[in-house]
Each structure stands twice: as C-alpha cells, then as structure tokens.
C-alpha cells in the first residue's frame, strides 16, 4: 500500500476530534503510519504489547510515554524519537491538550537486529 503524494501536516482533525491513525506506506517488512492526537491517552491499565519493533518520532506537539518496567513517564517533545523493542509493554500517558500532536510511527520486524 502506498498513499499518493501528500503533506504530513495535511488533513489534520479539529481539536475535539478522535485520535486519527493513517497508514502511509506498508509492505510485508514494515508499516509507516501517521498518528494525530488531540489530548488522547491510552486508557488506564491498558498497555501496548506489539509483535513488531516500533520507531516513533513526534513531529509536532508533546506527549508522555511510559514503559511498564519504568516508574516515570518519558516526555517526548517536537523532534524527539525513540525505539521500542517487540513486546516491550508501553502506553501513552498523555498528549498535549493545547496543541495537536503529530507522530510518525514505523513498525518493523527486528529479527537479526541488535
């Protein structure tokens, strides 16, 4: 799947909209997605536990991310990125309520990677 040419900041939802997830590019080896958050967080007590590795960058905005094995949130600001190993349980604890947060997430198979 390939999304035709566009702009990563085009088609943003209004501030009261639900979180938006759009696959931009996908192959058997990876998936690239844009996530647009307008104050959303992972519901309390829920954790993401993904089969694939994930690399995520905040293109605009701010968010808090917590790993199950850590006691503090990591604050991600515009330009911050991090890699998440497969099955490393994590959750988004908050996204900015003052501005739209735009994420770019790359999901990929990490077998053979250090």
Secondary structure by P-SEA (a helix, b strand, c coil): ccccccccccccccccccbbbbbccccccbbbbbbbbccccccccccccccbbbbbbbccccbbbbbccccbbbbbcccbbbbbccccccccccccccbbbbbbbbbbbccccc
